[in-house]
Amino acid sequence: MCTANVTNFDNLTEESLNSSCTKDTVGVAAKLPLPIPMTWDNYVPPAIFALIFLIGVAGNSLVIYVVAFFRKMQTVTNFYLCNLAVTDMAFLLCCVPFTAIQYAMPSWIFGENMCKMVNYMMQVTVQATCLTLAAVSVDRYCAIVHPMSSLVFRRKRVALSASALIWIVSFLMAVEVPMHYRLVEWNWAPYGRQTICRPVRPSKDYEKGMMIYTVLSTYFIPLAICLVCCVPIIYRLWHRFDNVSALVPRDNAEKTRKSTFMVLGVIVLFALCWLPNHVINLWWHSSSNKQLTAVVYYSKFVAMCLSYSNSAMNPFVYAIVGDSFRECIKQAFSKKKHPRPSSGTRLTRQNMTPQMDSRFLHCNMSGSGESGSSTKIQLFESMNIKIEKQLVVVEAESSV
């Protein structure tokens, strides 16, 4: 299985057999002949991983295709979701095939450079996924709680720049990984002397510190940011249209809620799917009386399957909740020309403001005295509320 401590896919077997292993830096060990495995553990897990891989790559490819080639899907929120699809696909490509091969073969066969690169990219992609989830949570918070003031910075160019920055930060945060991963030899009955890819860190305390850092940076801190953003979002959505139902149709309000709850669903799925893996790894590195029992081994396997499958689940969330995503998929498979919205149908702050000014001017000319002033103030306030709701509705209707 993938042996990266940094992405919490460490090889539990290796530590449990330290007393019977002789480990040395690998010279020519990778050239040793490998016996052919014959147990179900060598065939069933690779088949499961292959299924997750195919579904995940196909689903995330559809998300990237829809956002890239359908004009109406190119919104700020969807750019973040597209980046999330890119991180999920990169994670599947960098980890799942190597994990499947390691279950099928008892030894690492790709050399030390690939040992460093695979585990480095695993950490990078997981980190980028977490940062993207935090970014899309902040984006939804700004769009729902502060729809007018956030127009200044909620732009497509900003979303693309933020996505690029997420990748740069992720590459920098994972730079420790290739510095410590090595190929080592150990005796593994009944296969004999084999080669594994694992971190060789200066001390046990350093290794525990890196585990805590990894869990915090790739799970708890991003989820804390998501939680801080989601609580006011849910409250605002629940009460947003209580007193303005006459201005905003009920179906538009429902679209706004569905769009945001879709993002919340992605965050909840990530939290649930990765929690077992992090719990197992934290227990393994902190326990002094650990033993690799059958329960621990299969619990780790199930936790790995859950964490891998999370990268394949998000497109199904979009398809179930996102009406626009389903429509674009149907158009893509029916080979119809992608419809482009006309300039007259695009609702922006600039083309809504003149309408408000025109009605305000008409009211000013027809009103007089205190009655006219009161009417102007009421109309101005009602139009501001309506503009705010329309902006949110446009964002919701254009989302995945």
PyMOL commands that set and color helices and strands:
alter all, ss='L'
color gray80, all
select helices_A, chain A and resi 12-16+18-20+29-31+40-42+44-69+71-73+76-104+111-145+149-152+156-173+177-180+204-239+250-286+294-321+323-333+349-366+369-397
alter helices_A, ss='H'
color red, helices_A
select strands_A, chain A and resi 181-188+192-199
alter strands_A, ss='S'
color yellow, strands_A
deselect
rebuild
show_as cartoon
